[in-house]
Amino acid sequence: MNLDETNSSASMRSGNPETLTSATGVQSRRAFARRVLTALPAAAWVSSGSLRAADKPNSKIAGVQLGLNVPYSFGNGLMSGDEILKNCVQLGLSGVELRTQPVEAFLGVPPELISPKKNVAKGSAAATAGALKDWRKSVSMDRVKEFRAKYESAGVLIEIVKVDGIFQMSDDEVDYAFNLAKALGGRAISTEIAHKDDELKRIGQFADKHQLMVGYHGHATTKPEHWETGFAMAKYNGANVDLGHFVAGNNVSPVAFLKKHHERVTHVHIKDRKFNNGPNTPFGEGDTPIAEVLRLIRDQKWNIQATIEFEYKIPAGSDRMTELARAIKFCRDALA
């Protein structure tokens, strides 16, 4: 190992990403990628979705389940369930927040019903929504269990199921979304937060009916009172606290909110941002207390998935999988 790599390793162990510049930075990142990715359970994953027990990923560190928002964090919303699973195994991740689109693709949804560009081209959003609603009525949850079994046999738990557009769904479709999440083994649904009380109340009623938490995802414009309004409307209304957005929009640490409402927090999104609506940064370079929150979850033994959501700009000479590996290592080191 050369001096640059030694410095890189020391910096990562200390919980601070190394400062990388010019050619030296490119070489360090590439060296880091080789070390980390080759050390993880690699693409020994086979088409059946099964792995030897020794090769299964494990990202539950000191009792804290590290996860990843997928396929969003891979930068490709059209990734198949198999591609997502292969990447997760390569990164050593044993938990995910999974969007419904790859599941519905596995179940055979016509592509034009879930592709926004094709919907616009058809010029008939209402007709498309109706066709999608009819298709969802026909879905067998037995096939959903096949999807789940492939992930679980590879050692990856689908703990959180992200449902886009839930506030626009009919009652039948909302029931379908909750049943889909339960069939996948999820312990919570996640969706973007609404700022209309009647919408939070309506979805909360379904959450209470199914006894499955909904973690409403907040952005920089989301204030603690927005979540607290939802909490008052339904027992199973919860929060998906995006740590980076919370810091950027509220200009304070999210720790006090987490301590007060941890029983309502389904998962946190791990990202780093600067105060005052500042930009996303590599982990350890912003104002977000990532390590403090991870250790709080660890020490308090809260059932909160620490879900990495990758959003910062990929440095020159690096790539997404390398940066994801760096982010995961940062979180592992914080919990060690």
C-alpha positions, 0 to 999 in steps of 0.5 A: 500500500502506498502513502496515499492509500495509507492516508486514505485508510487512516482518514476513513477509519477516523470517520472523515473522508479523505481530501482528494485532489487531482491525479492523487485523488483519482488514484486513491479513489480507484485503489479504495474501490478495488480494496472495498468492492473486492473484499465484499461478497462479490457477484457470486450471486447466481441467477436463482437468487441463492447464495452460500451462507458464508457469502451472504451480506451483513450490514447490521452493525452493532444492532443498527441495520444499514440499508440503501434506498433502491433503485434510486441510489443506483441512479437508474429507476428502471433497474430490475429486481435482479440487478438491484439485488446483485448490486446490494450483495456486492456492496454487502448490504442486507437491508433496503428501502425498495420502490414498488416499480421493480416489483411491479415489473417482475409481476408483469405490469405493462411498461407504458403504465409506469413509464412517465415519458410514455404516459406523456406521449400517449397524452392520456394520464387518466386512461393510464391511471385507470389501466394501472388500477385495473392491473393492480386488481389482478395481481396475485400476492403469491408471485410477490412472495416469489420476489421476496423469497429471492431477496431473502435467500440472498440475505437481503431484507426488504424492510421498507417499501417506497410507494410513489403517488399514494395520495392519488391512489384510489382506496382499492389501490391503497389497500393493494399497496399495503398488502404488497408491502406486507407480502414483501416482508416490509415493516413500513411503507414510505412516501413523500409527506403531504402538507394537507391534513385530509391526505395525512388522515386518509392514508393514516386510516389505512395504516391503522387498518393494516397496522403497518407504519407509514414513514412520511419522507421530509424535505428541506421545507418539512418542519417538525410540526408537519410530522407531528400533525400526522402523528396526531391523526393516526397511530401508524403515521410515522416519519422518514427523517431525512437527516441531510434535508432536516439540517439544511432546512431547519438549521439544527440537528435532528437529534432532539426530534429523534429523541422525542419521536423515535417510536414514530420514526420508521427509518432515517435517510443518511446523507450529508448536507450543509446548513442554510439549504446548502448542497449535498456533500460526501459523508463527513464534509457537511453539517449533518451529524451522521455519526452521532445519529447512528450511535444514538440508534445503536445505544438506544436500540431503536428499531430504525433502519439507517438508510443511505440515500445517495445524492452528492455529486460523484467526484471526477475519476470515481463512480457510483458504486465506489462512492456508495462503498465509501458511504457504507464504510463511513457508517460502518466505521461510525458504529464500530 
